[in-house]
Amino acid sequence: MTDDRLSSLTLAEQASLTSGGTAWSTTTVRDVVREMVLTDGPHGLRRPQEGDLFASSAPATCFPPAVTTGASWDPSLLRRIGAAIGREASALGVDVVLGPGVNIKRNPLCGRNFEYFSEDPHVSGVMGAALVDGIQSLGIGACVKHFAVNNQETDRMRVSADVDERTLRELYFPAFEYIVREAKPYLAMSSYNRINGVYATESPWLLTQVLREEWGFDGLVVSDWGAVTDRVAALAAGCDLQMPPNGTDDQIEAGVEGGRLERTSLSTAMGRLLALQDRVDQAQRFEDWDEDAHHQLAREAARAGAVLLKNDDGLLPIDPSARQKVAVIGEFARIPRFQGSGSSRVNPTRVDNAWDALRSAAGPDLELSFAPGFVLDGPTDAALAAGAVACAAQADITVLFLGLPEAAEMEGRDRTDIQLPIEQVELVRQVAAVCPRLAVVLVNGATVSVSEWQDEAQAVLETWLGGQAGGPAVSDLLFGAHSPSGKLTESIPLRLQDVPSYLNFPGQEGHVGYGEGRYVGYRYYDTLDVPVAYPFGHGLSYTTFAYSELHVERTGDNAWAVRATVTNTGDRYGEEVVQLYVAHDEPYPTRPRHTLRGFAKIALAPGDSSGAEFKLTGRDLARYSTRHGGWRIDAGAFTVEVGASSRDIRLTAELHTPGDGHTEKLTGQSTLGEWLNHPVGGKLLRERVDTHPGVVRLSEVAEDILAASAPMPLFRFTGPALGLDAEAIAALETAVAAHATFDRVAARPRKP
């Protein structure tokens, strides 16, 4: 039993277990606790071949990062990728995979956005949970990270993210909450940054109250590497394991002996470490994996996550059997950029490029030519640009590969703009001038601006970072072997200045204010009708889809089943991502105009139809009340929207919720309007005033006067006007309290 094992350890031995034994493993103590190996990363294993922090890693499959797999909107694909990563982890002797990362894409400049799924917490939660399910299906531990609000790289190890609680609860916490409740990860990783002045690693509110007591997390909390500032405070807060080791275990001993740290805090952390050991000891163990099968899975993932932004006049797909000339321009086609830089960097088992794949797939009558056009990392080369223009001038169609150099987006550093390199933008214009039938293929790990040049291109295919098999995946899409089916999980703004956090990123003097609150991405753009280049959820296909027959059925208290029919109206097989939003129409917005609450990816042959089904619960309608410290469902109307993007809503239905039955507690500090609008208090106040001798009846007060008086606290009306005094108000408070209930609603997130 855990207690028996703990009792055999000395204080020094227990203290040693609260930090790593090496940079990538836990500490071994006699025959009681074995070494457990932890390794990055979210899209493939970075298993160091030696124990130090920066050692080279063993070859493993480099799947596309979360920026790409998230855009697939396909949880089943993420489960298969997770299972493949789990298989490779087992073969390489890894116990814990440090992923997924589910931080919200608050700003497109974040240097680590390629590791994260979306600007939306529902997408992030569902996709992250699927990856956890896949990894842990073999018994290997998954570690959800970085908890919490680690949304920038600038000053990441010190900066305080200053965020109000409602924004935390409604935007930055839900992905973690969903994964904890539904996928039950073995570990969670605390982030580097401070939250409202307190380091995440030292916050008992974050790591104990919210994560464990509210959400039911029963795993181990590990720090991000080098995130712990105060060993004793971190352990007391609920950070069980510091990584990597830094020779400060004696601080834990001294904390216990000096009374600063409860011995129970140490034993609790040890219990969690032993529980993790028990879990991963049950993992399936393999000696190898099918490299070819995993490479093909990586290719499928790269295809699924590519987003066709535009396709004027059906330029794509290109018929590979036609007699025509196609120019392929851009060094990214020949030297692929397929992952981001930093701790998630995988040593791939192989890497395929698009140029070789296109040549292999082209028919005998298709004439392909290539020109690099530019260098990936270096100054503008006029000769390369001239050669590319000459190549394009001889072609019927030009495919131009553009993107960001590796140094532009990486862990540890944020970008300063969202522009493509100027020489690439100029090349678009030059090539379009000689070959108007131009398709642009984008290669980047985070949003880039397209507004300056996209009118020069007939088609734009966003492929993100495609992993080790991204090259053949691009060929599959360009030549029409598969139809694009990805959708944007982040809005593409017209310009950086339109981003809602533009004035609050990345902060200064050790603080970054989240002044935009809950209005991030489409929650901001759609609420204020701000023009964007491409909206959240957008993505074209080589076929077309029609939406019809929206049915909504009430299935319980604040519960509904929603179903819509989708039909493939084109002449090609395709997949459509059907999106469900809940909208609130308010004259003065107190919440985003609409929020994503469900999605389904449906595969359809030409002419076929299928139903997309969703479940809505009270949590989907709820707002977080900081006054009451819980979720509240307000009575009133709301709209169910089903569409192809946040701005392409095809079907709507207006519904009504009775709310959660909660009524506000009324006091003398409550306003006259709050009293009058209260279902019990309004009636009691009217009766008291209307029956008091010599007082004007409320029903006889002019509307404009009543409206002007509504914001005033009730105690301000003591005196002859309404015939109230302190005793009368106290009596009203007591009467209302006898009728009202003040229970909290703690609705759980529902399954997709």
N, C-alpha and C positions, 0 to 999 in steps of 0.2 A: 504494500500500500504506500501511497505518497507520504503519509505521516511517518511511517517507519523508515523510509529512505531518508527523509529530512533529518530525523532525529540522530542519524549516524554521522551527520556532517558537523564539523566544527564551524564556529562563526567565521573564521577566515576562509574556509572552503565555501561556505554559503555566499560570502561577499564576492569571492572570485567568480561565482557563476552569474553575477549580475553584469558582467562585461564579457566580451569575446575572448577566446583563447588565441585566435589569430584574426587577421583582417576579415576573414570570410568564414569563420567557424566559431562555435560556442566552446566554452571551457570544458575540459574533461576532469572529473574528480573520481579518482580510484575506479572502482567498478560500479559506482552508483549512477553517475551521469556520464553519458558518452558524448563525444564530439558530434555536433550537428553542423552540416555545411549549408550556408545560405549564399545565394548568388543572384545577381541580376540576370535577366531582366524581363520586362513586360512583353517583349516580342521575340524572345529567343534567349538562350542561355549565354551568359558571359562567365564561364567557369574558369577562374584563374588556374593555371597549371602549377603555380607556386602560391605560397601563403601571403605574399605581400599585396598591398592595396592596388598596385599598378601593374601586376604581372600580366603577361600575355595569356590569352584564354584559349581553351580547347575549341576546335571546330564544332559548330552547332548550326542548325537551320536558322537563318535570319528571316523570320516572317515579317511582313509589313508592320510598321509601328501603328500605334492606336489611331493616329490621324487618318490612316488609310482604312484599317479594319473597322473603325467606328463608322466611317462613311458607307460601309456595306449595309448597315442597319440589320444585320443578320446574326442574332444571338447563337443560332445553331452552328454557324461557321466559327464563332469565337469559342464555343465549347470544343469543337474538333481541334482548333489550334491549341487550346489549353491542354487537351489530352496529349497532343503531340509533344508539347513542351514538357509535360509531366513525364512522358516516356523517355525523352532525352535526359531529363534531370535524373531519372532513375539510373539510366545507363552510365551517367557521368558521376554518380555518387553524390548527388545533391539532394538534400532533404527539404529545403525551402526555396521557392522561387519568389524573388522580391518584385512582385507585381500582382495586379495591375495598378497603374497610376490613374486616378480618376479626378484630378483637380479640374476645376472649371476653367475654360478658356476665357478669362475675364478680358484680356487684351491681346490682340494678335501679335504684339511685340515680344511676348514671353518666349524666351529662348528655348524652353522645354515643351512648347505646345505640341510638338510632334509625338510626345509620349502620352498625350491625353486625348480623350475621345471627343469632347464636345463642349460647347458653351451651355448646353442644357443638362440638368442633373438627371432627368429621366433616361435619356440616351446613355449617359455615362454610367448610371447605376445598372441598367439592364445589360449593357454590353460588358461591363466590368464583372458583374455577377456570373455571366456566362463563362468568362475566362477562368474565374475562380472555380466554378463547377468542373470545368474541363481538367484543370491542373489537379484538383483534389480528388477527381474520380479515380486516380491511381494511388491515392494516399499521400502524395507529395503535398507539402504545405504551400499555400498561397498567402501573400502578404499585401493587403490593400494599402495604398499610400497616395499622397503624403498628407496625413491628417494633422492640421487642416489649413485651409486658405493659403496654400503655398502656390501663389499665382504669378510669381515673377522670380527671376534669377538675380536681379539687382539687389545687392546687400542682403541676400536671402538668409544668411546665418544670423542676422541681427535685427532686421527690419520688423517693426510692429505693424501688422495688418489691423487697422482700426476699423472694425465692422460692427454695425448694430446687430443685435441678436435676431431680429426678425429676418434680416438678410442672410445671416448664417443658417438659420433653421430652414428657410424656404429655397435657398439657392446653393450654398456651399456645403451643407451637411447631407442633403437627401441622397446623393449617390452613395456615400459611405454608409448611411443608414440602411438603404435598400440592400446593399451587398452584405452587410452584417446580418440583417434579419433573414434574408433569403438564401444566401450562399454559404454563410457561416465560415468565413476564412479563418485559418489557423492563427494568423498573425495580422496585426495592423502596425503601420509605421508612423511614428509621430514626426512632424515636419521640423525644419530648422527654425522657422520664423517665430516671432512672438505674435500673440493675438491679443489685441487691446492691452499691450504692455507686458503680458506674461508669456514666457516661452512655452510653446506647445508641449515640450517634454516635461515641463514643471507645472502643468495646469491640472489640478484634480477635477476641476469642473469639466474639462474636455475629456480627459482619459478615464476618469472614474464615473462621474455623475452622468454625463451624456453617453459616452461609449458603452459603459458596462451596465450601469443601473437603469438607464432609460432604454437602450437598444438591446441589451442582453448579450453583448459580446463576451465570449467565454475563452478567448484565446490569449496569446501573449502579445504585449506591446513592445516593439523594438524601436530604438531611435534611428533616425536617419544617421548616416555615417558622419560622426563628428558633431552631432546636434546637441549633446548634453553639455550644459554649462555647470550645473550644480548636481553632483551625483546623488546626494541625499534628498534634495528637493524633488528630483526626477523620480526616484524610486518611490518616495512617499506619495507622489501624485498618481502613480500607476504606470510609469515607464519601467518595464520589468528588465529590459536588457539594453545595455549601452553597447553600441558598436562604433568603431572597432575598439580594441583595448587601448588604454592610454596610461596604465600604471597607477590608477587612482582608487583601486579597490580598498585601500586602507581607509579611505574617507567613509566608506560604508561601515566598516568595523568601528571607527571612531564615532560615527553617528549613533550607532546602537549603544555603545558603551557610555557615551556622553549624554544619552537621553534625547538627542535631537531626532532620532529615527526609531520608531516602534519596531520591536523585534517581529511583531506580526506582519508588518509591511514587508520585511525581508522574507519571511517564511511564505507569505502569499505569493511573492514573485517566484520563489523557488518551486512552489506548487505548480505554477503556470508553466515553468520551464520543463518540469518533469511531465506534465500533461502533454506538452508539445512533443516531447520525446516518445511518450506512449503512442501518440497519434501517428507520427511518421515511422515508428517501428512497424506499423501495420501496412506500410506502403508496399505495393507490388514492385519487385526488383527485376530489372532487365539488364542484359549485357550490351545490347545494341539497339538500333532502330533502323527502319527502312528509309534510307536517305532519299531515294528516288520518290517514294510516296510523300514524304514530308516536303520535298521540293515542289511537287505538283500541288500540294495543299497551299504552299506559299504562292504559287502562281494563281490558283483559284482566288485566294484572298486579295491579291493585287488587282485582279479583274473586278472583283465584287466591290472594291472600294473606290474605283475610278469614277469620276463624276463628269458627265458630258454637260458642260455649261451652255454651249450653244452649238447649233448645227444648221446654219442657214442653207436653204435649197438642198438639204440632204447630202451635203458634201461627203460626209462619212456615212457608212463605211466605204472604203475603197475596194473595188472589185479586184482581187489579186490575179484573176485570170484574164482581165481585159488587156487589150493592146494599148498601152499608154505609158507615159514617162512620169515617174514619181521621184522628186528630189527629197532626200532626207537631210535636213540641216540641223546642226547643233551637236556639240560634243557630248551632251548628255545621252544621245542615242548610242554612242560608242563606249563612253566611260560612264556608266550609270552611277548616280547618287541614289542609294537605296535605303539609307538609314541615317539617323541623326548621330551627333557626337556627344560623348559623355559616358556615364556609367552604364547606359543601356547598350553600348556598342558591342555587337556580336561579331565573332570571327566566323564568317559563313562557310558552309561546306562547299559551296560553289557560287558563282555569280554569272548570270546570263544577261547579255545586253540586247537592246531593242534592234540595233542595226543587224546583228547576226540573225536574230529571230525573224525580222522582216525579209531578209534575203532567203532564209530557209523556207518561208511560207509563200513567197511570191511564185506565181506561175511563170511559164517560159516566155510568155508574151509581155510580161510586165518588166519594164526597164527601170531599174533603181540606180540612183546616183547619190553620192554622199559628199558633203562638205562640212567641216567642223564649225565654221562661222565665227567662233570666238574661243578663247581659252577659259577653262573653268575657274581658275584662280590666277589672276594676273591682269596686266594692263590691256587696254584695247589694242587689237591687232587689225589695222586697216586692210592688210593683205588678205587675212582670213575672211573678213566681211565681204570684200570684193569678190573673192572666190565663191562665197556662198550665193551672192546675188547672181553671178554668172551661171552657177549651177541651176538656180531656180528659174532663170530666164529660159532654159531649155526644157522645162518640165511642164506637163499638163496640170499636175497637182504638186504642191509642196507641203511637206510635213516638217514643221519647225519645232524643235525641242528647246524649251527655255526653262530656266529655273534659278534657284539660289545656290551659290557656292557653299561648300560645307562650313566654312568659317562664319557664314552669315547667321546661322541658327544652331545653337549648341547649349548644352547644360553649362551653367555658370555665368552666362552672359545673355542679356536681352538684346533684341534688335533695336535699331534707332529709326527705322522706317519700314514700310511694307512694299517698297518699289522693287521691281526687277532691276538688275544692273542696267545702266543707261545704254551701254553698247548693245544689249539684247533688245531693248525697246526700239532703238534706232534701226536695228536689223529687221525687225518686224515691218517697219515702214518701207525699207528698201526692197525687201523681198516681195511684199504685197504689190509694190509698184510694177514689178515685172511678172508676177504670177499671182493674179487675184484669187485663184482657187487655193487658198491657204488654210491649213489646219495647224493650230498650235497645240503642242503637248506640253503641259506644265509639270515640272519636277520640283517639289518644294515640301517642307515639313510643316508649314504654317501659311495662313492666308497671305496672298500677295495681291496687290492692286492690279486690276485689269482694265480700269476705265480709261487709261491713257492710250491704250493700243488695241483693245479688242475689236473696235469697229473695222480695223484693217484685216481681220481674220474672219473667214466664213464659219469656222468651227474652232471650239476650244475644248480640249479634253484635259481635265485636272486629274493627274495620276498620283499626286502626293509623293510619298516615298514608298517604293514598291517592293522592298525586300529583295532577297537574292534572286527571285524569279520574276521580278517586275518587268524585265525586257520582253520575254515571250507574252506576258499578259497584255502589254501594250499592243503587240502585234496582233493578238487575238481580237482586240477591240477595233483597231484601225482597219483590219481586213474583214471584219464582220463575222468571224467565227463565233463570237459572242456579242451580245448587245450590252452596252453599259447599263448598270443598274444601281450605281451608287447615288447617294443624295448628300447634300451638304449638311454637316453637323455643326457648322459655324457660318454665320452670315459673312458675305464679302462686301465690305463697305465701299462706297465710291471713293473715299479718301480717309486717311488716318484720322483727320480732325473730326470725322463723324462718329468715331467710336465713343461710346458713352463714358468710358473711363479715361478719355484723352487728357483731361485736366487733372487727373488724380493718379497718374502713372509715370514713373515708379516711386514717387514720393521724394521726401528729403528729410534730412536730419533724423534719420532712423525711424521715420513713420511714413506709412502710405495710407491715405484716407480712402475708404471705399464710398465716396460721396454719391456715386450713382446708385447705391443700394441694390435693390433686386432687379434693376433695369439694366441687364447685361444682354448683349446680342439682340436677338429678335424681340425679347421682352421690352427693349427700349425702342428699336426701330419701328416695330409694328404698333406700339402704343401711341407713338407720336407721328406715325406715317412718314418717317424719315426715308428718303429714297436710298436704295442700296443697289449695288451692281448685280448681286444675286442673293435671294433671300434664303434663310434657313430652310432646309428640307428640299431645296431645288435640285433637280437632276433630270436630264432628258434620257430618252431611250431611242433605239432604232425603230420602235413600234409606238403605238399610241394606246391610251387607256381611257375608258369612259367609266364614270361613277354613277350609280343609281341605287334606288330602293333603300333609303336609310330607314332603319327600324330601331326604335328605342323602347325597351321594356323595363318597367320597374320590377326589380327582383327582391326588394327588401327596403328597410329603412336606409335612406340615402345610398341606395345601390341600384344600378341600372346595367342592363346588357345592351350593347350597341352593335349593330350589324349593318354593313354596307356592301353592296355588290360592285365588283370591279370586273370590267370586260376588256379583253384585248381586242381593240378595233383595228389593229394594223395587220400586216402580212408577215410578221416575224415573231418568233418566240421571244418573250421578254419577262422581266420581273419588275413589279411595281411596289414601292414602299408607300403604304397607305398610312396616313398620319391622323391621329385623333387629338383635337385641341378642345379645351374648355375655355369659353370666353365669358367675360363679364363686361357689360356695357355700362360704364359709369360716367356721369357728366364731369366729375372731378376724380380722376383715377386714384384709387388707393392700392391698386395692384396692377400688374401687367395686363394688357388688354386680353391676351389669351396665352395659355401655356400648354405645352405638349403633355398629354397624359397617356398616350399609347401609340404603338405603331405595329404594323405587320407587313412582312415582305411576302408577296404572292407571286408565284410563277405561273404564267399562262401561255398556252399555245394560241395561235391566231383564232379568233372567234370564240374562245372559251371564256367562261365567267366563273368567278369564285367569290365567296363571301369573306370579308375581313371582319373579325369579331373582337370585341373589346369589352372589358368590364370597368365600370366606374364605381368608385366607392366614396364615402364621405371625405376621406383624406384628399381625394382629387379636387374637392371643392373648398378645402379648409385653408384658413390663413393662420399664421402663428400669432398669438396674442402675447405680447410681452407683459401686459398688465396682469394677465392671469397665469402666465407661465405654462401655456398649453395651446393645443390646436382648437380653433373655433370654426364652426360652420354657420354662416349667417343665412337666415331665411331669405328667400327671394328667387328671382329668375336667373337662369344662366343659359348659355347656348352651347350645344355640342356641335363641333365643326369637324368635318372629315374632308381631307384634301390631299393634294400632291406636294404641297409645301406650305409654309406659314402664310404665304400670300397667294396661294392657289387653292382656295377653299371651294370644294365642289358641292358639298351637301351640308345642310344645317338643320337643327331642330332645337326649339326653345323648350326648356324644362323648368321645373320649379322644385326647390328644396324647402322643406319646412324648417331647416336648420337643425341644430343639435339639441334644442330645448333649453339652451342656456339663456338666462336673462341676467342683465347686468345688475349688480348690487347698487341700489340707489342710496345716496346720502344727501345731506344738505349741500355738499360740494358738487353734486351732480347738477347739470344745467336744467333750466326749465324745459328746454326741448327734449332732453333725455327723459325727464319725468313724464312729459306728455306723450312721448312715443313708446313708452314702456307699456306692455300689455296689462300689467297690474297697477303699476304706479300711476299711469295716466288716468285710469278710472278713479282711483282713490283720491288723487289730487283734485280732479274736477268735482267730485262729490263734496270734498271738504270746502273748496272755494265757493262753489255754486250754492251751497246751503248755509254759508256763513252770513249772518245778518250784516247788511250795509256794505257788502262787497260786490263789485261788478262781476257778473258771470263771465267765465272764460269764453263761452260760446258767443258772447256779445262783443268781445274785444276785436278791433279791426285787425285784418290779416297782416297788414304791414307792421303794425305795432307788435303783434304777437311774434312775427318773424324776427324783428329787431331785438325782442326780449329773450328769444329762445336760447342764445349762447350764454346767458347770465346764470351763475349758480343760484340754486333755489334759496339759499340763505340770504341772498341779497334782497329778497322780496319780503323779509320780515317787516311788519308794519301794517298800516291800514289798507294798502293797495289790494293785497290778496287775503288779508286777515290772518297772516301766518306769524307765529312766533317760534322760538326755539323749541318749546314744548310740543307745539303742533307738528313741527318738522320731525322731531324725534318719534312722535306717535305714527306718522306716516312711514318712516323708515321701518319701524317695528312691524307695521301691518304688511308692508311689501315683503319683508323678510319671511313672514309666515306663509306667504303664497309661492315664493320663487325658489328655485333650486339653483345651486351654483356648482354643479359637478363639472369636472374637467373631462375633456374629450382627448383621448390618447389613441387616435386611430392609427393603425399600422399601414404601411405602404402595401399595396396589393401586388399580386403576381402579374406579370405581363400577359 
